[in-house]
Amino acid sequence: MPASEEFTTRLLPILEDLVAAYGTPFHIYDARGIVATHREMAGAFEGEPFQQYFAVKALPNPNVLRLLLEEGSGLDCASPVELELAERLGAQGEDIVFTSNNTSPHEYAMALKAGALITFDDRAFFERTDELPEIVAFRVSPHGLAAGSSLMGDATRTKFGVPAEELVDVYREARRRGARRFGVHGMICANELSVERAARAASDVIELGARVAEQAGVELEYVNVGGGLGIPYRPGDVPFDFGAYARAIIEQRDRSFPGARPRVLMECGRYVTGPHGVLVTTVINRSRKAREIAGVDASMSALMRPGFYGAYHHATLPFAQGRPEVEIDLVGALCENMDKFAVGRTLPDPRVGDIALIHDTGAHGHAMGFTYNGRLRPAELLLTDGGDVVEIRRAEGIEDYLATARWRPEPVLSGTWTRT
Ligand SMILES: *Cc1c(COP(=O)(O)O)cnc(C)c1O
């Protein structure tokens, strides 16, 4: 989907000057849009016990995370580095949800020390821990009706969560071990645009949680329905109706927990920041091979979703309107044929020097970048509420690329070949 009108009307008038002064490629995010989406979510649950935790992995830039923390968002972390980033930003205790999988004892200890709300993904791991968090929550494996709607895999193939039929046992076990406060977690959707399916998936987790809690003789303080809400990447996609989703969740909570009002938690990443970023590139080559091809100065290393998943990202040439159109591939420079931002897309015929925008890069964009082929990750800029453009991460250079390399290696183990 083309970037929002609000973002476009603030960005386009300054874009040519910005590119002339700063160069390309870079991701630029719209602070105003990000805050507005967070507020829309919080507003839909007004008067209800609700907390959104931004999934750090989607856009782990300290400046964006700080903006969200200031709006009252929590942070959802899944690794020690994300946890430390959250703590360095001043997040503490229940500002943080730690929902990991294949967790190591070391990272569990870190989450415990941070006082985060911890989700246990794995029964075996839970049984190995000696110290329990204040509130014990388990992640439910994708299951039941809603599981079929997801990209998370079905119940028989998933690596996530505790199988539904083992839940009563694990909550009983937790109680036996002295836990007195409980939550439940279930994330069944991935990039889900249908409110009906997303609401069914969340309702499923709420219902199952209520049933399990009753059978295990525990009370749930919160139900965490995870993230996984979709954004309209394609021009024809209908935006997700968050208000309707919130209403469905509140209704289901009231049906499943009459009289009690357990908190509803969410861990949305993509929904919050995804639409509020674009990758700004310049066309550097235009050729005709078996296909029409325009090469841009960014690569898959700046945005891997199209190459990796075949994901659609809208692409535009905002200053080439009115030119004859052509069906064309927009490609990067990696020595990988999958390094294409768009395939067979109808666009005004690109010329060398044109600015090309790749839309919806605000989540799982820069964050998934890598440095293969020495094509390094580009800068991240932020368009502030006041209309300034600030650099929130510089582009990587060769010193970053080599920062972890040893030019004069030290032995970590002396092999037999060193003996005389
Ligand atoms: C990835 C992930 C999220 C965020 O997913 P989005 O699609 O960005 O909303 C939230 N919770 C968990 C456990 C995740 O793995």
The ligand as an ORCA input file, in Angstrom:
! r2SCAN-3c Opt
* xyz 0 1
  C       7.170    -11.877     16.092
  C       6.381    -11.900     17.343
  C       5.528    -10.841     17.673
  C       5.278     -9.676     16.755
  O       4.751    -10.067     15.545
  P       4.143     -8.959     14.547
  O       3.763     -9.776     13.355
  O       5.221     -7.988     14.262
  O       2.980     -8.358     15.239
  C       4.899    -10.872     18.894
  N       5.063    -11.895     19.748
  C       5.862    -12.948     19.461
  C       6.003    -14.036     20.461
  C       6.529    -12.986     18.249
  O       7.304    -14.036     17.962
*
